[in-house]
């Protein structure tokens, strides 16, 4: 895994790069696609509205308040998803807005998770990741539990998890080994 800057993170098969206004059509397409949006907050508006949102986000990025990544296949640069770190506090960050599309390579879920958590834990030096997921998103919930995240509480709509830096540090070598296997 290569982490030269917070702007671009490279793994064995994926690259995370900070989102740009030119990604608006891609983001809008994912967020309005019924194959991917059933567990996300509803999106209204146009591609231009999404572009304006990204432009506003870039101010929060510059202030270190939020980092929104486009996930790309390393071999050919094809976009295959999104992930975001936000609500960045002194000792924690929230991880979410995670979408992988049909262009994702094998093991993309694990790799995009490891890369993005590496940003929060290693580059931002935060001690705790917070994750919330819709109750009916059983696939993501099972994935988070397999990673060793701890459920902290739930509402009728969401399940909230925490994932400490020490757990990630202990598990990361195992994940990297899995990602390097063909």
RAGI-V475477 format. One record per pair of residues at least 12 apart in sequence whose ideal C-beta (glycine too) atoms are under 6 Angstrom apart, sorted by sequence separation. I is the first residue (numbers start at 0). J is the second residue. If there is no record, write none. Layout:
BEGIN
i:j
I:J
I:J
END
This chain:
BEGIN
i:j
30:42
83:95
148:160
149:161
83:96
68:82
148:162
81:96
82:97
67:83
81:98
143:160
66:84
80:98
27:46
80:99
147:166
65:85
80:100
79:100
24:46
27:49
23:46
26:49
64:87
79:102
79:103
134:158
77:102
23:49
131:157
132:158
23:50
92:119
131:159
82:111
20:50
23:53
130:160
72:104
129:161
20:53
82:115
92:125
20:54
91:125
94:128
127:161
128:162
18:53
84:119
90:125
90:126
91:127
93:129
94:130
127:163
91:129
126:164
70:111
120:164
22:69
120:167
18:67
18:69
116:167
15:68
16:69
25:78
15:70
13:70
14:71
14:73
13:73
12:73
113:174
35:98
109:174
110:178
29:98
106:178
12:104
38:133
13:110
12:110
13:111
38:136
15:114
10:110
10:114
8:114
5:122
11:178
11:179
END
